[in-house]
Every structure is written in C-alpha cells, then in structure tokens.
Amino acid sequence: MGLDSWVGSVDLTTPAGELLQKLVAALPTDRHFTITVFGSAPLQINIDDEDLNQYVKRAGLAQGEADFYIQVCSGLNFRTSPHWANRAKSISLGHCTIRFPHPIDILIAKLNRMDEKDFEAFRVVIRKTGHPTEAELIHELQMAVDLFRPGFDEEQGHDMANNCRRLWPVIFGREIDPRTEIIAPALQKRREGYGEPTRDYKQELRDAVASYGKSG
C-alpha cells in the first residue's frame, strides 16, 4: 500500500500554516524546538510540547484568544498507529522542526472519539485523495490493534470498536464487525509472528468430546 501517494505538500499559506509561523516567531531562538502538529487543522492545531504553553499564551494564540488557536497538549493525547512517527513529514521553519503526521494517522486518532467533525474529516480526506480505501483502513487498524484494548478505569472510555461500527456505514456503506475483521486477524498475525500454534487445539478437543458424546 503506497501511503506516500496521497500526501500533499505542506502549505504554510493556509490559516493553520500562518498560525504556525506566528508560533515560531514567538519562540525564543536560543534553543531548537521540535513540534508535532496534529488535530483538525486548520480548525484547530494541537501541538505536542508542553513547554510551549507560556509562549502560546504570550503570543495570544491560545484558545479563546484567536479564531484559529493552538492547543498545547501531551503526546499521550495522540492515540494512533505505532508507526506514525516513521511516516510523518518534517519541515524546517526557522529554528524549529515541524512534524506533520500522515493523514491516515490523524484519522485513526479520530476513531478514539468520533464526534460529527471527525466524520467530516474522513469525508474530506477521502473526497480530496480517494484514500483511505476500506482495505487500507482495515489493514492500518489491524497494525494498530492495541488501540482496541479497554481503557483504564480512571480515564474516559475510548471505544474504538464501537466507533468503527459507527463509521463504516457512513463512510463505506456497510456494517462491520471489528472483532472478526480487524482484531482477530491482527492477533492471528501476532501469534504467527511469535511462532505460536495457529490451530485452536482447545476448541478441537471440545469438539471431539462433544462428538464422542453424541456417538456414544
């Protein structure tokens, strides 16, 4: 699957790009910053670098201070494929390195929540690029199968499986069973990678016992 084929160039003339340039201009030049941009830009930009808060507020770029604003948060908020960093695009902007995750990783992260604007993000990306196809998204979600694990008791629940069930009829026009089409095949691949048996011997034993009982 050629993910590179549907990534456009970085356009800093957009509102989001201009906002990034304002941020870079507001940062002290005595150190180098590496900033990861994610979220629904240009409606909103999330910046992964907690140290930036003071500079964002000082420049008047925080939420409530501008129509297009910057929200500084932890990288823990970006729950997506473990492969995201390897396929992110980086550019140099002044004394900063700006990293833009691939659109597929932005979309996967949105499956943790799936508000109406997140459905719209899928529509917009598919309309502009023709991707992700259904097969591409299933493959990428299989590669990020651990996102489907239950959340901690202390955090708000992120039901990836249910959000996939909500997304599929809207975007791909059919129902999906995430357990059989995403989770089970991914775990099967993982077992094969560990060299574990691919046959379910316990189930075969139960079937044999049941068959023996019927024949007797």
JORA-V944141 format. One record per backbone hydrogen bond with DSSP energy under -1.0 kcal/mol. NH is the residue of the N-H (numbers start at 1). CO is the residue of the C=O. Records with the same first field share a line. If there is no record, write none. Layout:
BEGIN
NH->CO, CO
END
This chain:
BEGIN
3->1
5->2
6->3
7->4
14->11
18->14
19->15
20->16
21->17
22->18
23->19
24->20
25->21
26->22
27->24
33->95
35->97
37->99
38->46
43->40
45->69
46->38
47->71
48->36
49->47
52->49
53->50
56->52
57->53
58->54
59->55
60->57
61->56
65->62
70->61
71->45
73->47
77->74
78->75
79->77
84->81
89->100
91->98
93->96
96->93
97->33
98->91
99->35
100->89
105->102
106->102
107->103
108->104
109->105
110->106
111->108
112->109
113->110
114->110
119->115
120->116
121->117
122->118
123->119
124->120
125->121
126->122
127->123
128->124
129->125
130->126
137->133
138->134
139->135
140->136
141->137
142->138
143->139
145->142
147->144
148->145
149->146
155->152
160->158
163->159
164->160
165->161
166->162
167->163
168->164
171->167
172->168
181->177
182->178
183->178
184->179
186->182
187->183
188->184
189->185
190->186
191->187
192->188
193->189
194->190
196->191
201->199
204->200
205->201
206->202
207->203
208->204
209->205
210->206
211->207
212->208
213->209
214->210
215->211
216->212
END
